[in-house]
Amino acid sequence: MDGRVIWIDASTPKRGVLAATLARLFRSEGFEVLITARSYDYTIKVLELLGERYVITGVHGGGSLRGKLLADIGRMIDLEVVVGEYEPGVLISYPSPPAVRVAFGHGIPYIALGDTPHGIAMNRLSYPLATVAIFSEFIADEMERFILKGLTVVETFRGVDELLWVKDFKPNVANIEILGLKPYSYIVFRPEEFKAHYYKSLESSAILKLASEIAEMGLTTVIIPRYKEHYEEAAKIKGALILDKPFSGLDLEYYSLAVVTGGISMAREAALLGTPGISMFDRIIGIDSALAKIGFPIYYSESYDVTLKMVKDIIKNPDRYRVDTKSMLEKLESPWPIILRWVKRLLRS
């Protein structure tokens, strides 16, 4: 290898989309790309749907700290072998302790991305080893506590990472029709995470309870499970469409009446597309507060009853909630120019 290999690590579905998007951009600049992916959730399915080659390294560690530790140790061994073969010149990743540690061990500079100030453990284990950290200015203040001043350069941009793949998106109705769906006749539900270190374990899912209640109204509910426990619970909802195969996420969000999630990413993507995105995450992230102030239809709700009322109102008055976001997207910045500049700089040095 000639040192022009860019290593991108993907351990979640969102990071899979990010990896595929960056891979295409880097190839257009003449670079080779190595994508390593943890065998977890929809990550592999996303990469396959987007036509990206990848190397599977490691698995999800489950809900316990010891399980995560052992999984990370195993993944580090896998990654060390792969990195030794491909000899990448730089790592780009959201916080990924095993990937970052392997990069450090090989003397590979790490370009850190990220939008989860609440992910304290993975942030503390990753960002201190970054050569440069690139954050949205909307959360820069929240992320500073994880940075070792004098060792890591911080770059900010006025936008969101999702702009990388949302800004040039062109909706294609055929991608939802193949799932048996009609435009603006369904609502997407993504259950809560409950095995990440920053979540509490859940006995049942409020999101799936909402999906069940909406299904009883006769509206199509589309459910994207995270874990087998979600599959089992979702299977009890009469008439629900449970997605367990590759699908076009942006098309699914664009043509839905709303997206309701226990996390953040899908609500944010939907809002950028103009579809109301409702998050029942247990805290408000600075990025989403900024987007809401700009006018994007993103909402936070910690109350089941409030969320249900909002969803019912969206069903009755969809035009009241849907937003034409084209002009607003133009005012946001993508991190791509900063990422490319630093990759070129680090590879030269």
C-alpha positions in Angstrom: 0.0 0.0 0.0 1.2 3.5 -0.7 -0.2 5.2 2.5 -3.2 6.7 0.7 -5.6 4.2 2.3 -8.2 5.9 4.5 -9.5 3.7 7.3 -13.1 4.4 8.3 -14.6 2.5 11.2 -18.3 1.8 11.4 -20.0 0.2 14.5 -23.6 1.4 14.1 -26.0 1.9 11.2 -25.5 5.7 11.1 -21.8 5.2 11.1 -22.3 2.8 8.2 -24.0 5.5 6.2 -21.3 7.9 7.1 -18.6 5.5 6.1 -20.2 4.8 2.7 -20.7 8.5 2.0 -17.1 9.4 3.0 -15.8 6.4 1.0 -17.4 7.7 -2.2 -16.0 11.2 -1.6 -12.5 10.0 -0.9 -12.5 7.8 -4.0 -13.4 10.8 -6.1 -10.2 12.4 -4.7 -8.1 9.4 -5.7 -7.8 7.7 -2.3 -8.3 4.0 -1.4 -10.7 3.2 1.4 -10.8 0.5 4.1 -14.1 0.2 6.0 -14.2 -1.9 9.1 -17.6 -2.7 10.6 -18.8 -4.4 13.7 -21.3 -7.2 13.1 -24.2 -5.4 14.7 -27.8 -4.4 14.1 -28.4 -2.9 10.6 -24.8 -1.8 10.1 -23.8 -4.5 7.7 -27.2 -4.3 5.9 -26.7 -0.6 5.4 -23.2 -1.1 3.9 -24.5 -3.8 1.6 -27.4 -1.7 0.5 -25.1 1.1 -0.4 -22.8 -1.2 -2.3 -19.8 -0.8 0.0 -17.1 -3.4 0.7 -16.2 -3.9 4.3 -14.3 -6.1 6.7 -16.2 -7.4 9.7 -14.3 -7.0 12.9 -15.9 -7.9 16.2 -19.4 -8.0 17.6 -21.6 -6.1 20.0 -20.8 -6.7 23.6 -24.3 -6.7 25.0 -25.6 -4.7 27.9 -23.0 -5.3 30.5 -19.7 -3.4 31.0 -17.7 -6.7 31.2 -19.4 -7.9 27.9 -18.4 -4.6 26.2 -14.8 -4.9 27.5 -14.4 -8.5 26.3 -16.0 -7.6 22.9 -13.6 -4.6 22.6 -10.6 -6.8 23.4 -11.7 -9.3 20.7 -12.3 -6.5 18.2 -8.9 -5.0 18.8 -7.3 -8.3 17.8 -9.4 -8.4 14.6 -8.6 -4.8 13.8 -4.9 -5.2 14.5 -4.7 -8.0 11.9 -6.7 -6.0 9.3 -4.7 -2.8 9.8 -1.4 -4.7 9.5 -2.6 -5.9 6.1 -4.0 -2.7 4.7 -1.5 -0.2 6.3 -3.9 2.8 6.3 -2.5 6.3 6.7 -5.3 7.8 8.8 -8.3 6.7 10.8 -11.6 8.5 10.6 -14.3 7.5 13.1 -16.9 8.4 15.7 -15.7 7.4 19.1 -14.6 3.7 18.8 -12.2 2.7 21.7 -10.9 -0.5 20.0 -10.3 1.2 16.6 -8.7 4.3 18.2 -6.4 2.1 20.4 -5.2 0.0 17.5 -4.6 3.2 15.4 -2.5 4.6 18.3 -0.6 1.4 18.5 0.3 1.6 14.8 1.1 5.3 14.9 -1.9 6.1 12.7 -3.3 9.6 13.2 -7.0 9.7 14.3 -9.5 12.2 12.9 -12.4 12.2 15.4 -16.0 13.0 14.5 -18.9 12.8 16.8 -22.3 14.2 18.0 -23.0 12.4 21.2 -21.8 14.4 24.2 -23.8 12.0 26.4 -21.7 9.0 25.4 -19.3 9.7 28.2 -17.5 6.3 28.4 -16.8 5.9 24.7 -15.9 9.6 24.4 -13.4 9.4 27.3 -11.8 6.3 25.8 -11.5 7.8 22.3 -11.1 11.6 21.9 -8.0 12.0 24.1 -6.0 10.1 21.4 -7.4 12.2 18.5 -5.0 14.3 16.3 -7.9 16.5 15.3 -11.5 16.5 16.4 -14.2 17.9 14.1 -17.5 18.8 15.7 -20.6 20.8 14.9 -20.4 24.2 16.5 -23.8 23.5 18.0 -22.2 21.0 20.5 -18.6 22.2 20.5 -18.9 23.5 24.1 -20.3 20.2 25.3 -17.5 18.2 23.6 -14.5 20.2 24.9 -14.3 18.3 28.2 -13.2 15.2 26.3 -10.3 16.9 24.5 -6.7 17.1 25.7 -5.8 20.7 25.0 -2.4 21.1 23.4 -2.6 17.5 21.9 -5.8 17.6 19.9 -6.8 20.3 17.4 -10.5 21.1 17.5 -12.2 22.2 14.3 -15.9 23.3 14.1 -18.5 23.8 11.4 -22.0 25.3 11.4 -24.0 22.2 10.5 -24.5 18.5 11.1 -22.7 15.4 9.9 -26.0 14.1 8.4 -25.7 16.9 5.8 -23.1 14.7 4.1 -25.7 12.4 2.8 -29.0 14.4 3.1 -28.2 17.5 1.2 -28.0 15.9 -2.3 -30.7 13.3 -1.6 -33.3 12.8 -4.4 -36.4 10.9 -3.2 -37.4 7.8 -5.1 -40.9 6.6 -4.4 -40.1 3.2 -5.9 -37.9 2.5 -2.9 -40.9 2.5 -0.5 -43.3 0.9 -3.0 -41.1 -2.2 -3.1 -41.9 -2.5 0.6 -45.6 -2.3 -0.1 -45.9 1.3 1.2 -47.6 4.3 -0.2 -46.4 7.9 0.3 -47.6 9.7 3.5 -49.7 6.7 4.7 -47.4 5.3 7.4 -45.4 6.2 10.4 -41.9 4.9 11.2 -41.0 3.7 14.7 -37.5 3.0 16.0 -37.4 1.5 19.5 -35.2 2.7 22.3 -31.6 1.7 22.7 -31.2 -0.2 26.0 -27.8 -1.9 25.7 -25.6 1.1 25.3 -23.7 2.2 28.4 -25.6 5.5 28.6 -29.1 4.0 28.6 -31.0 2.4 31.4 -32.3 -1.1 30.8 -36.0 -1.2 29.7 -38.6 -3.7 30.7 -40.7 -2.6 27.7 -40.6 -0.1 24.9 -42.6 3.1 25.0 -42.0 3.4 21.2 -43.5 0.0 20.5 -46.4 0.7 22.8 -47.0 3.9 20.7 -46.7 1.8 17.5 -49.3 -0.6 18.8 -51.8 2.2 19.7 -51.3 3.8 16.2 -51.8 0.5 14.5 -55.1 0.0 16.3 -56.2 3.3 14.6 -55.7 1.5 11.2 -52.6 3.4 10.1 -49.6 1.5 8.8 -46.8 1.2 11.3 -43.3 0.6 10.1 -41.0 -0.8 12.8 -37.2 -0.9 12.7 -36.0 -3.0 15.6 -32.6 -2.8 17.3 -32.5 -6.1 19.0 -34.2 -9.5 19.0 -36.2 -8.4 22.1 -37.7 -5.7 19.9 -38.6 -8.2 17.1 -40.4 -10.3 19.6 -42.4 -7.4 21.0 -43.1 -5.9 17.5 -44.3 -9.2 16.2 -47.3 -8.9 18.5 -48.5 -5.7 16.8 -51.2 -6.6 14.3 -50.5 -5.3 10.8 -47.1 -3.9 11.6 -44.4 -3.9 8.9 -41.2 -5.1 10.6 -38.1 -4.3 8.6 -35.3 -6.8 8.9 -33.9 -6.5 5.3 -31.9 -3.7 3.6 -34.0 -0.7 2.8 -33.5 3.0 1.7 -33.7 4.8 5.0 -33.9 8.3 3.6 -36.8 7.4 1.2 -38.6 5.7 4.1 -38.2 8.8 6.2 -39.1 11.3 3.5 -42.4 9.7 2.5 -43.5 9.0 6.1 -46.0 11.1 8.0 -43.6 11.1 10.9 -40.6 9.3 12.4 -40.8 8.4 16.1 -37.6 7.1 17.8 -36.2 6.4 21.2 -32.9 7.6 19.8 -31.7 10.7 17.9 -30.3 9.9 14.4 -33.5 9.0 12.6 -35.5 11.9 14.0 -32.7 14.3 12.9 -32.5 12.8 9.4 -36.2 13.0 9.0 -36.3 16.7 10.2 -33.6 17.6 7.7 -35.8 16.1 5.0 -38.8 18.1 6.2 -40.6 15.2 7.9 -41.5 15.7 11.5 -39.0 13.7 13.6 -40.0 13.0 17.2 -37.4 11.8 19.7 -38.2 10.3 23.1 -34.5 10.3 24.0 -34.0 11.2 27.7 -32.2 14.5 27.0 -32.1 17.2 24.4 -28.9 17.4 22.3 -27.5 20.8 21.4 -27.5 20.0 17.7 -31.2 19.3 17.7 -32.1 22.4 19.7 -30.2 24.5 17.1 -32.0 22.8 14.2 -35.3 23.4 15.8 -34.5 27.1 16.3 -33.6 27.3 12.6 -37.0 25.8 11.7 -36.4 22.1 11.1 -39.4 20.0 12.4 -37.6 18.1 15.1 -39.3 17.5 18.5 -38.3 16.1 21.9 -40.8 14.5 24.2 -40.3 12.5 27.4 -44.0 11.9 27.9 -45.8 9.0 26.3 -49.1 10.9 26.4 -47.6 14.1 24.8 -46.0 12.0 22.0 -49.2 10.1 21.3 -51.1 13.4 21.1 -48.6 14.9 18.7 -48.6 11.8 16.5 -52.4 11.8 16.3 -52.3 15.5 15.4 -49.7 14.9 12.7 -52.0 12.2 11.3 -54.9 14.7 11.2 -52.9 17.7 10.0 -49.8 16.5 8.2 -49.3 19.7 6.2 -49.1 21.6 9.4 -46.0 19.7 10.5 -44.2 19.0 7.2 -41.6 21.7 6.2 -39.8 22.6 3.0 -36.2 22.5 4.2 -34.3 23.2 0.9 -33.4 26.8 1.7 -32.5 25.9 5.3 -30.2 23.1 4.2 -28.3 25.5 2.0 -27.4 27.6 5.1 -25.8 24.6 6.9 -22.2 23.5 6.5 -20.9 20.0 5.9 -17.8 18.8 7.7 -16.4 17.4 4.4 -14.0 20.3 3.5 -12.4 20.1 6.9 -12.1 16.3 6.8 -10.5 16.4 3.4 -8.1 19.2 4.3 -6.9 17.3 7.4 -6.6 14.0 5.6 -4.3 15.5 3.0 -2.3 17.3 5.6 -1.8 14.3 7.8 -0.8 12.0 4.9 1.7 14.6 3.7 3.3 14.6 7.1 
